[in-house]
Amino acid sequence: MPATDVASPTLGLTLPERTKDKLIRGGIDPDVYPTRPQKPQFLDEVYRIRGEPWEHDDRGKYADPEKKALFGAATKVTHLTRHIGTELEGVQLSKLTDQQKDELARLIAERSVVFLRDQDITPPEQLALGAYYGVVEVHPQVPQVPGNPGVTVMWPDLAIAEGRKANFRQPGGASGWHTDLVHELQPAGITHLHNDTVPEYGGDTLWASGYSAYDKLSPEFRKIIDGKLGVYRSAHPYHDRDHPEAGPKHLERVHPIVRVHPVTGWKSLFVNRAMTVRILGFDKAESDLILNYLYDVYERNVDIQCRFKWTPGASALWDNRITIHIASWDYEGQEARHGTRVTALAEKPFFDASAPSRREALGLDTADGGQTGPGSYERQGLSGAQIGR
């Protein structure tokens, strides 16, 4: 593991007032904020971080499918689109019971991303919620909240001050479709981003549904990719200790490009343009052709996406197993934006040929890819919990 955290200077930046308030309420001294881990330099160091498998027990499996405890506490439940995204009102994440946490995990598994505004959660409380859902990822490269390993600092102004290049034409950073931490032995499950400070307008985040991206494919094309393995790489490069002259290399791991969610049992496309390198068993030209088509299906179908306009204190919790996401940098750094993020790692991705797609499971599509006809969504709403009603 990396050495002890060290202070990370803010390079003359001033913390937003809402950030200071959140830190103080959490018992954190803003004057020593943030800290940085001692970055590993070599590939072998990084492979040893969470290098052994563990058993992941998904809390969504223990939830009431109707989510009575969670929805009973909410003053309003709004589904943002037919396929992805739900907003809960009147619920405080810091006050959830274990039953409500389980039901929230199931709702995220079904709706892919859940939003809650006006959250009073502190970094220690955010960390505790993440730990409830799985092993919390402690990132070896990025700033952290002091005393709370695994609570990552999301502060674009600091990243730019430290050398990240960003402009209107090339915003960089998270301004490209991606999924977090696909290079892990057991990649990310639920991520919770709490933004305490946001621009007055702009800076939205978009998510796309892996369930629905898979459903967009023809049955014959699904046969081509079902069961195939892909190579996934880390965002950051490292040196090969034995061959430093070879230059920086990325950590790589192999996962199925179609995976099954352990709670819903539905198939989901599991590729992203930023970090999926190739499909095993195909020539490079063949792999590139297939992957670029899959990326386009995922990224260009607006009917399987949702867009969230942040407000101060809003939280988003999404499932990286079944989504890709992208941040809009249209505000161009002209206003402050600051948040904290916690990611719970999940199971090693698996594929099950007998698993249905989402639309098949909900009775919206027939086995040959045809639609069941008008009224399918109404039946879905009446039949229960899959869309969270």
Secondary structure, DSSP 8 states (H G I E B T S, - for coil): -----EE---TT----HHHHHHHHHTT--GGG--EE-----BHHHHHHTT-S------GGGGS-TT-HHHHHH-SEEEESSSSS-EEEES--GGG--HHHHHHHHHHHHHHSEEEE-S----HHHHHHHHHHHSEE---SSS-EETTEEEEEEE-HHHHHHTT----SS---TT-S-B-TTTTSSS-EEEEEEEEEE--SS---EEEEEHHHHHHTS-HHHHHHHTT-EEEEEEEEEEB-SS-GGG--EEEEEEEESEEE-TTT--EEE---TTTEEEETTS-HHHHHHHHHHHHHHHHH-GGGEEEE---TTEEEEEETTSEEEEE--TTTTSS--EEEEEEEE-------TT---HHHHTTSB-TTS-B--TTHHHHHHHH-GGGT-
